[in-house]
């Protein structure tokens, strides 16, 4: 599979062929320490943030956590 080639409408690589099928999420009320634990335990770089109805409201990444920690 050549990732340099864009998928064309007639049969190129599809997202479903390369995506990670598991979805990991946290609530908007999760603590930063819980997010860090989840990121480390799950060995992922980002978590989807979903509300009580399961609606996607954001994404939190390792970089987001590091930026917050670096603020004075």
ABEGO torsion letter per residue (X at the ends): XBAABBBBAAGBBBAAAABBABBBBBBAABBAAAAAAAAAAAGBABBBBBBAAGBBAEBBBAAAAAAAAABX
